Amino acid sequence: MASGLQGLLAIPPQGDIKKLKGQDGLYRLRIGTYRVLFRIDHDERIIYIEAIGNRGDVY
């Protein structure tokens, strides 16, 4: 999990990342069976993690 989250520190963030449809500015990072939902503030260069959990639990 920690190594997967390290990819979010890169510019641009790296990993299995997709923008979620119907969710304004929300992205998901897939790490095995886990999902990390996050938003990016490009102006402030801050990533806000909204949720971390198993695939069926975070959506």
VEXVO-411485 format. One record per residue (C-alpha): residue in three letters; x, y, z. Coordinates in Angstrom, 2 decimals. Layout:
BEGIN
<rec 'ALA' <X Y Z>>
...
***
This chain:
BEGIN
<rec 'MET' <0.00 0.00 0.00>>
<rec 'ALA' <2.74 2.48 0.97>>
<rec 'SER' <4.64 1.99 -2.29>>
<rec 'GLY' <1.43 2.53 -4.28>>
<rec 'LEU' <0.75 5.78 -2.44>>
<rec 'GLN' <4.31 6.98 -3.21>>
<rec 'GLY' <3.23 7.30 -6.85>>
<rec 'LEU' <0.89 10.13 -5.85>>
<rec 'LEU' <3.91 12.23 -4.88>>
<rec 'ALA' <5.24 12.27 -8.45>>
<rec 'ILE' <4.36 15.11 -10.81>>
<rec 'PRO' <2.17 14.08 -12.50>>
<rec 'PRO' <0.92 11.36 -10.10>>
<rec 'GLN' <1.79 7.85 -11.28>>
<rec 'GLY' <0.11 4.49 -10.98>>
<rec 'ASP' <-3.17 2.96 -12.12>>
<rec 'ILE' <-5.11 6.23 -11.89>>
<rec 'LYS' <-8.41 7.09 -13.54>>
<rec 'LYS' <-10.67 10.11 -13.32>>
<rec 'LEU' <-14.09 9.06 -12.05>>
<rec 'LYS' <-17.07 9.89 -14.24>>
<rec 'GLY' <-19.80 11.95 -12.64>>
<rec 'GLN' <-17.52 12.95 -9.76>>
<rec 'ASP' <-16.13 16.44 -10.24>>
<rec 'GLY' <-12.36 16.27 -9.84>>
<rec 'LEU' <-12.32 12.86 -8.12>>
<rec 'TYR' <-9.73 10.27 -9.12>>
<rec 'ARG' <-9.08 6.69 -8.09>>
<rec 'LEU' <-5.78 4.89 -7.62>>
<rec 'ARG' <-5.93 1.10 -7.81>>
<rec 'ILE' <-3.54 -0.82 -5.55>>
<rec 'GLY' <-4.39 -4.51 -5.82>>
<rec 'THR' <-7.87 -4.98 -4.34>>
<rec 'TYR' <-7.74 -1.56 -2.66>>
<rec 'ARG' <-8.85 1.79 -4.04>>
<rec 'VAL' <-7.70 5.25 -3.03>>
<rec 'LEU' <-10.08 8.07 -3.95>>
<rec 'PHE' <-8.47 11.50 -4.10>>
<rec 'ARG' <-8.69 15.03 -5.45>>
<rec 'ILE' <-5.84 17.21 -6.72>>
<rec 'ASP' <-5.52 20.94 -6.05>>
<rec 'HIS' <-3.16 21.85 -8.88>>
<rec 'ASP' <-2.73 25.46 -7.78>>
<rec 'GLU' <-1.62 24.55 -4.25>>
<rec 'ARG' <-0.01 21.23 -5.31>>
<rec 'ILE' <-1.97 19.32 -2.66>>
<rec 'ILE' <-3.56 15.88 -2.93>>
<rec 'TYR' <-6.61 15.30 -0.73>>
<rec 'ILE' <-7.29 11.63 -0.01>>
<rec 'GLU' <-11.04 11.12 0.32>>
<rec 'ALA' <-11.18 7.37 1.03>>
<rec 'ILE' <-9.06 4.21 1.17>>
<rec 'GLY' <-10.59 0.76 1.24>>
<rec 'ASN' <-11.58 -2.38 -0.61>>
<rec 'ARG' <-13.09 -1.83 -4.03>>
<rec 'GLY' <-16.66 -2.56 -2.96>>
<rec 'ASP' <-16.47 -0.34 0.11>>
<rec 'VAL' <-15.17 2.99 -1.23>>
<rec 'TYR' <-17.54 3.61 -4.15>>
***
